[in-house]
Amino acid sequence: MKKKVLTTLLAAAMVVSTLGGCGSDDGNSGSGDSSGSSSDAASDSAQASGSGEDSSADASGDGEVVTLRIVDWESDVMNDAMQDAFDNVFSVAHPNIKVEIVRGSYSDYNQSLRGMITAGEAPDVFQLGYDQACSFYRMNLLTDWAEKVAQEPEFVESFYSGTMQGWQYRGATYGFPSLVNVYGVFYNKDILANAGLEEPKTGWTWENLWSYAETLADPSSNKYGIYGLGNSVFDIANISTAAGGAPFINDITDTTAVTVDDKFIEAATKRKELIANGIIPQTSYDGGNQQSMFEAGEVGMYYYGQWEIDNLLRSCPDLNWGYVATPQGSAGATTTYDTVGWVSPRNLEHPEETWELMKFMSGEMYESVLKVTPVAPCAHKDYAGVFYDAVTAAGHPEAAEAVRDMMSVETKNGVRYAADWAGDASKVWDEGYNNFLDSKADTDLKELADKVNEVISANQ
């Protein structure tokens, strides 16, 4: 019964473009008005009714097979690889557990999952971005795995440092990271060589990048020195924290305050100067064709996520390109925090079996899956090497090194707000901030931060 209802709920919806390869909408590390998919949060009256007696088990008696069901947004190719891993690895080790991916399409992924949970028809495990998951945390709709984590601490210790922070909220552990996005600089080797520039290496600085961009830019023909570099508050914070500044948001999943300090203003002022001098685009620039411009060999540098590596390998075999980690600041390296992961609804009928599956899906599963679809490294250190090896074998060891280095960075900044008040915060921040960057107004950014904090306080 449950399988039929769950499939009907999924098939009834239209297709949505979510994180697809776990990439963000525009390749930039978030935007000031972005709240991920948590902006469509259901009302606070929603209650999780769990799996009920008509659960996802084919049979619940001792020695009988339990069927656990999965919902995600991955491609058919990745889902085929995942199902193969379930059938030929996980279920071989756990013969009493069968795993089934329920395929469907979603007009509103978050709302569909909340509806399934409140109806008692939720899958046993489903995929979310950490920012999407935060609305589920606040509504208490998910299983808290903190007790299991305390019993098996080596499991979470196997993840790259900092990658768990998006899946923990007020002492609870609601999920586990799977794939990780990192954002670095793609470069055209031929264009750089023609401009007399050496290929950038890990450890280069933001000042190095600005120097490269100034060399490559041609303001007279509206040609910028680097494309894809986001101008959001989160992008600026990634630079200011590398210079020793305070994080813009005080907590990735439970933000109660934002901070604009002198280092942030310094980084924003530098960005303002670069825009005014025609080195990088204005905030209103339409970047819809940036990716195609780089793939066509028309631009020298392009800031984008690692998932483009797989696309370049498949689609641009003649392009002479490289990839380098995000530049460092005077205080060291920082990177953007952007993960997707796996969660379970509250009141699981088979928590022990689901726990075993969660561990497999957050690690060992990717040993075979990433060989088929190497779009991103996984957060589990023991299996992330599959991605690095695939990229190296394809002839781009520098790209593998860049991603590995960014995965190892300790200081991670949120890619966007993960809160239902994100839209209200954008209303008081975006116009004045963008006018500052575009030299249209001498906005006091600290005053804007105070207004955002008022919004946050009003929503606590």
C-alpha positions in Angstrom: 0.0 0.0 0.0 2.7 2.5 1.0 4.7 1.9 -2.2 1.6 2.6 -4.3 0.7 5.8 -2.5 4.3 7.1 -2.5 4.7 6.4 -6.2 1.4 8.2 -6.9 2.4 11.2 -4.9 5.7 11.5 -6.8 4.2 10.9 -10.3 1.5 13.4 -9.8 3.9 16.3 -9.7 5.8 18.1 -12.5 9.6 18.2 -13.0 11.6 20.6 -10.9 15.2 21.6 -11.4 16.8 21.2 -7.9 20.5 20.7 -7.3 21.0 18.3 -10.2 24.6 17.1 -10.0 24.5 19.0 -6.7 25.4 22.3 -8.4 23.8 25.6 -7.6 21.5 27.5 -9.9 24.1 29.8 -11.5 27.4 28.4 -10.4 28.1 31.3 -8.1 28.5 30.6 -4.4 25.0 31.7 -3.5 23.2 35.1 -3.8 22.1 37.5 -1.3 18.4 36.8 -2.0 18.8 33.0 -2.0 17.4 30.9 0.8 17.8 27.6 -1.1 14.5 25.7 -1.3 13.6 26.3 2.3 11.5 29.4 1.4 8.5 27.2 0.7 8.3 25.9 4.3 5.1 24.3 5.3 3.1 25.8 8.2 4.3 25.2 11.7 1.2 23.1 12.3 2.6 20.3 10.2 3.3 17.2 12.3 5.3 14.1 11.4 3.2 11.0 11.6 6.0 8.6 10.7 5.7 5.4 8.9 2.7 3.9 10.6 1.8 0.2 10.4 1.5 0.3 6.6 5.2 1.0 6.3 8.0 0.5 3.8 8.5 -3.1 4.9 7.5 -6.1 2.8 7.6 -8.1 6.0 8.6 -7.2 9.5 9.0 -10.5 11.1 12.4 -11.8 12.3 14.4 -13.2 9.4 12.2 -11.7 6.8 13.2 -9.0 4.3 12.6 -5.4 4.9 12.4 -3.0 2.0 13.7 0.5 2.5 12.7 3.2 -0.1 14.8 6.1 -1.3 13.8 9.4 -2.9 16.3 11.7 -4.6 16.7 14.1 -7.5 19.7 12.5 -9.2 19.9 11.5 -12.9 18.8 8.2 -14.2 22.5 7.3 -14.7 23.4 8.0 -11.1 20.3 6.3 -9.8 21.1 3.2 -11.9 24.6 3.1 -10.4 23.1 3.6 -6.9 20.7 0.8 -7.3 23.5 -1.5 -8.5 25.4 -0.6 -5.4 22.4 -1.4 -3.2 21.8 -4.7 -4.9 25.3 -6.0 -5.3 27.1 -4.5 -2.3 24.7 -3.4 0.5 22.1 -6.1 0.3 24.9 -8.8 0.0 26.2 -7.6 3.3 22.7 -7.1 4.7 20.6 -9.9 3.1 17.6 -9.0 5.2 17.4 -5.5 3.7 16.2 -4.7 0.2 16.6 -1.1 -1.1 14.5 0.5 -3.8 14.8 3.9 -5.4 11.3 5.4 -6.0 11.6 7.5 -9.1 9.4 10.4 -9.8 9.2 14.1 -10.6 8.5 17.0 -8.3 6.7 20.3 -8.9 7.8 21.2 -5.3 10.3 18.8 -3.9 10.3 20.2 -0.3 6.6 20.4 0.0 6.1 17.0 -1.6 8.4 15.4 1.1 6.7 17.3 3.9 3.3 16.1 2.6 4.6 12.5 2.5 5.9 12.8 6.1 2.6 14.3 7.5 0.6 11.6 5.6 2.8 8.8 7.0 3.9 7.9 3.5 7.5 9.2 3.5 10.4 7.3 2.1 12.9 5.9 4.6 15.7 8.0 3.3 15.6 11.1 1.1 18.0 13.7 -0.3 18.2 17.3 0.7 20.6 20.2 0.4 21.7 21.4 3.8 19.9 24.7 3.4 16.7 22.9 2.4 17.1 20.6 5.4 17.1 23.4 7.9 13.3 24.0 7.5 12.8 20.3 8.2 15.0 20.6 11.3 12.9 23.5 12.7 9.7 21.6 12.1 11.0 18.6 13.9 10.2 16.3 11.0 13.4 14.2 10.9 15.0 11.4 12.8 17.8 12.6 15.1 20.7 10.2 14.8 22.7 11.8 17.7 22.5 8.6 19.8 23.8 6.4 17.0 26.6 8.9 16.3 27.6 8.8 20.0 27.7 5.0 19.8 29.8 5.0 16.5 31.8 8.2 16.6 34.3 6.9 14.0 31.6 7.2 11.4 31.3 11.0 11.5 35.0 11.3 12.1 35.5 9.8 8.7 34.0 12.9 7.0 36.1 15.9 5.9 36.4 18.5 8.6 33.5 20.8 8.8 31.2 18.9 6.4 28.9 17.7 9.1 28.0 21.2 10.3 25.1 21.6 7.8 23.5 18.4 9.2 23.5 19.3 12.9 21.1 21.7 14.6 20.9 22.6 18.2 22.5 19.4 19.4 20.7 17.1 17.1 22.2 15.2 14.1 19.5 15.0 11.4 21.5 13.8 8.5 24.8 13.2 6.9 26.6 14.8 4.0 27.0 12.9 0.7 28.4 15.0 -2.2 30.2 18.3 -1.8 30.4 21.3 -4.1 33.5 23.4 -4.1 34.1 26.5 -6.2 37.4 27.3 -7.9 38.7 29.0 -11.0 38.7 27.4 -14.4 41.3 28.9 -16.8 42.1 28.7 -20.4 45.8 27.8 -20.7 46.2 29.3 -24.2 44.6 32.6 -23.3 46.8 32.9 -20.1 49.9 32.0 -22.0 49.2 34.5 -24.7 48.8 37.2 -22.0 52.2 36.2 -20.5 50.6 34.6 -17.4 51.7 31.4 -15.8 49.1 28.8 -14.8 47.9 29.6 -11.3 48.7 27.0 -8.6 47.2 26.1 -5.3 48.2 28.7 -2.7 47.8 31.7 -5.0 46.2 34.7 -3.4 43.2 37.0 -4.1 45.7 39.7 -5.0 47.2 37.3 -7.6 43.7 36.7 -9.0 42.9 40.4 -9.2 46.3 40.9 -11.0 45.4 38.2 -13.5 42.0 39.7 -14.1 43.4 43.1 -14.7 45.8 41.7 -17.3 43.0 39.8 -19.1 40.3 42.5 -19.0 39.6 44.9 -21.9 37.1 47.4 -20.6 37.0 49.2 -24.0 35.3 46.1 -25.5 33.4 45.1 -22.4 35.6 42.1 -21.9 36.1 41.2 -18.2 39.1 39.6 -16.6 37.1 36.9 -14.8 33.6 35.6 -15.2 31.3 33.8 -12.8 32.6 35.4 -9.7 29.6 36.0 -7.5 29.0 39.4 -5.9 26.7 38.2 -3.1 27.4 38.9 0.5 28.5 35.3 0.9 31.0 35.6 -1.8 32.5 38.7 -0.2 32.6 36.9 3.2 34.6 34.2 1.7 37.3 36.7 0.9 37.1 38.7 4.1 37.3 35.6 6.3 40.5 34.6 4.4 41.9 38.0 5.5 41.1 37.3 9.1 37.6 38.8 9.2 34.6 37.5 11.1 32.1 35.1 9.4 29.1 37.0 8.0 26.7 34.4 9.5 27.4 33.2 13.0 26.0 29.7 12.4 25.4 27.9 9.1 22.2 26.1 10.2 21.0 28.2 13.1 21.9 31.8 12.2 21.0 34.3 14.9 23.2 37.2 13.8 25.2 38.6 10.9 28.4 40.6 11.1 29.9 43.2 8.8 33.4 44.1 10.1 36.2 46.2 8.7 37.6 43.2 6.8 34.3 42.7 5.1 34.1 46.4 4.1 37.7 46.2 2.8 36.8 43.2 0.6 33.6 44.8 -0.6 35.4 48.1 -1.4 38.0 46.2 -3.4 35.2 44.5 -5.4 33.6 48.0 -5.9 36.8 49.3 -7.4 37.2 46.3 -9.7 33.6 46.8 -11.0 34.2 50.5 -11.5 37.3 49.8 -13.5 35.6 47.2 -15.8 37.7 44.3 -14.5 34.7 42.3 -13.3 30.9 42.6 -14.2 28.4 44.8 -12.3 25.9 43.1 -10.0 23.2 43.4 -12.7 25.3 41.5 -15.3 23.4 38.7 -17.1 25.7 35.8 -16.7 23.5 33.3 -18.6 26.1 32.7 -21.3 29.3 32.7 -19.1 29.6 28.9 -19.1 29.2 28.6 -22.9 31.7 31.4 -23.4 34.3 29.6 -21.4 33.6 26.3 -23.2 34.0 28.0 -26.5 37.4 29.2 -25.5 36.4 32.9 -25.5 37.4 33.9 -21.9 40.5 33.3 -19.8 39.1 32.7 -16.3 35.8 31.4 -15.0 34.8 30.9 -11.4 32.6 27.9 -11.1 31.8 24.6 -9.3 33.7 21.4 -9.7 30.8 19.7 -11.5 31.9 21.6 -14.7 35.0 19.3 -14.8 32.9 16.3 -15.8 31.1 18.5 -18.4 34.3 19.8 -19.9 35.8 16.3 -20.1 32.8 15.0 -22.0 31.8 18.0 -24.1 35.0 20.0 -24.8 37.8 17.5 -25.6 39.8 20.1 -27.6 39.6 22.9 -25.0 43.0 23.5 -23.3 41.8 24.2 -19.7 42.9 23.8 -16.1 41.3 24.3 -12.7 42.8 25.8 -9.5 41.5 26.2 -6.0 39.9 29.4 -4.6 42.7 31.9 -3.8 43.9 32.4 -0.3 44.1 35.5 1.9 46.5 36.8 4.5 45.0 34.5 7.1 44.9 31.4 4.9 42.4 29.5 2.8 38.7 29.6 3.1 36.0 27.8 1.1 32.3 27.8 0.5 30.2 25.3 2.4 27.7 23.6 0.0 26.7 20.0 0.6 23.8 17.7 -0.2 23.0 14.8 2.0 20.7 12.1 3.3 18.0 12.4 6.0 15.2 10.2 7.3 11.7 11.1 8.5 10.7 10.8 12.2 9.2 7.7 13.6 10.9 5.2 11.4 9.5 1.7 11.5 13.0 0.2 10.9 15.5 2.5 12.5 18.3 -0.1 12.8 18.1 -1.1 9.2 17.8 2.5 8.1 20.9 3.4 10.1 22.9 0.8 8.3 21.7 2.2 5.0 22.5 5.8 6.0 26.1 4.8 6.7 26.4 3.0 3.4 24.8 5.8 1.4 27.1 8.4 3.0 30.3 6.6 2.2 30.8 3.2 0.6 28.1 3.6 -2.0 30.1 6.3 -3.8 33.1 3.9 -4.3 31.2 2.5 -7.3 28.8 5.4 -8.1 31.5 8.0 -8.6 33.2 5.8 -11.1 30.1 6.1 -13.3 29.3 9.7 -12.6 32.2 11.7 -11.2 30.4 15.0 -10.7 31.6 15.7 -7.2 33.7 14.3 -4.3 31.9 12.7 -1.4 32.3 14.0 2.1 33.6 10.7 3.3 37.4 10.8 3.2 37.8 7.1 2.5 35.8 7.3 -0.7 36.4 10.8 -2.1 39.5 9.5 -3.8 37.3 7.9 -6.4 36.5 11.3 -7.8 40.1 12.5 -7.6 41.3 9.4 -9.4 38.8 9.7 -12.1 39.7 13.3 -12.8 43.4 12.5 -12.7 43.0 9.6 -15.1 41.2 11.9 -17.5 44.3 14.0 -17.8 43.6 16.7 -15.2 45.7 16.1 -12.1 45.7 19.8 -11.4 41.9 19.8 -11.1 41.9 16.8 -8.8 44.5 18.6 -6.6 42.4 21.8 -6.6 39.3 19.9 -5.4 41.2 17.9 -2.9 42.8 21.0 -1.4 39.4 22.8 -1.2 37.8 19.8 0.5 40.5 20.0 3.2 40.1 23.6 4.0 39.1 24.1 7.6 37.3 27.5 7.4 34.0 27.0 5.5 31.5 29.8 4.9 27.8 29.2 4.2 26.8 29.5 0.5 23.5 31.2 1.4 21.1 31.8 4.2 19.4 28.6 5.5 16.4 30.2 7.1 12.8 31.0 6.3 13.4 34.7 6.9 16.0 34.8 4.1 13.6 36.7 1.7 12.9 39.4 4.3 16.6 39.8 5.0 17.2 40.2 1.2 14.6 43.0 1.1 16.5 45.1 3.5 20.0 44.2 2.3 20.2 43.7 -1.5 19.4 47.1 -3.0 21.7 49.2 -0.8 24.5 46.6 -1.0 24.3 46.3 -4.8 24.2 50.1 -5.1 27.4 50.2 -3.0 29.2 47.7 -5.2 28.0 49.4 -8.4 29.1 52.9 -7.1 25.6 54.2 -7.1 25.4 55.0 -3.4 27.8 55.3 -0.5 25.8 52.7 1.6 26.8 52.0 5.2 27.1 48.3 5.1 27.2 48.0 8.9 23.9 49.7 9.2 22.5 47.3 6.6 23.8 44.4 8.8 21.9 45.9 11.8 18.7 45.9 9.7 19.2 42.2 8.8 19.8 41.4 12.5 16.5 43.1 13.3 14.8 40.8 10.8 16.5 37.8 12.3 15.4 38.9 15.9 11.8 39.3 14.8 11.8 35.7 13.5 13.3 34.0 16.5 
